Amino acid sequence: MGCPACGLEHGLPEADTPLADVPNLGKVSAGWLQQAGLRTFADLQAMGAVRAWLLIEALGIKPSLNLLYAMEGALHGSHWLEVKRQRKTELLTQLEASREQGLI
């Protein structure tokens, strides 16, 4: 099954791929991630979607949950619309737990 947006199969980007070139992430999102200190796909892999989202939020930016799902999809080589409802719920639970613990 291909990407719902373009119909193509997407694999994982190379570790050194700039975030602006990672599927699901546009230039604005990549710019926010760069402001948070992430430059490459490997940086996003090391940080994870939830922590990366929290870093962006800590910059005073108000990212939408779609960015969280886009990063999660990118980390798994899928379009953000393919992130399952159960996984979205898990991400939201992790996000809330991280906020409660004051983790960034």
N, C-alpha and C positions, 0 to 999 in steps of 0.2 A: 504494500500500500504506500503510495507516494504522499508527499506533503499536500495538505488540503489547499494551500495557497498557490503552489506552482506545479504540483503533480510529480515532482522529481523526488528521488530518494536522496536523503542527506545523511552522510556519515559524520563522524566527529572531525572537527578541524585539527590541523597539526597544532602541537603545543605552542609554537611560536607565532601562531596566527594572531595578528592584531585584532582587538575586539571589534573594531569597526567592520571587519570582514567576516565576522562570525554570524552564521544564519540566526535569525530572530532578533539580532541587536542592530538597531539603526545608529546613525551618527550621534544623535542626542544621547541615547542610552550609553553608547561607548564613551562619549565625552564625560558623562557622569561617573562611569566606572574609572576612567582615567583620573578624574579629580580625586577619587577615593583610593588611588594608588595601584589600580589594576590596569595592566597594559595588554596582556596576551591571554589567549585561551587557557594556558597553563595557570595563570594567575587566578582566573575565574574558577578553574577546577580545584585549585588549592583552597580557595576561600569558600566555595559553595554558594548556592543561590541565596539562601536566607541571610548569611552573613554579609554578602555583597550588597544585598538590598538594604540591610541595616546601615552599612557604611554610607550608602548614598543618602539615606534618610538623615544620618548624622551630619551631613553637609548642609542641612537646611532645605534640601530638595524634598518634594513630596511625590515620590514615585508611585505609580499605580501598581496594583497587584498584577496587572498584565506583564509588567517588567519582571516580577518575580517568576511568573510562569514562563516567560520568554527565556530567562536565564536557565531555568530548570530544563526546558526543552532543549536548549543549546547544549547543555551538559550531557544530554542523553541522545543527541543527534536526531531530535524530532522537532517538528513545528510546535509552537506554544499551544496551539489549539488541540494538540494530541495529548497534552498532559491530562491524565485521567482525574476525575473528580476526587477520588480517594487520595491521590497524591497531592492534589491542591489542598485538601483538608489537612493532610500531614504537614505540608509546608506552612499553612496558617498556624497550626498548633506549635510548630517549631519557632515561628516568628514571635508568637505571643510569649512562649517560654523564654526566649532569648531576651525579649523586652523586659520581662519580669525579673530576670536575673541580671539585667544591666549589661548584657554581653554585646560586644560589637565586633 
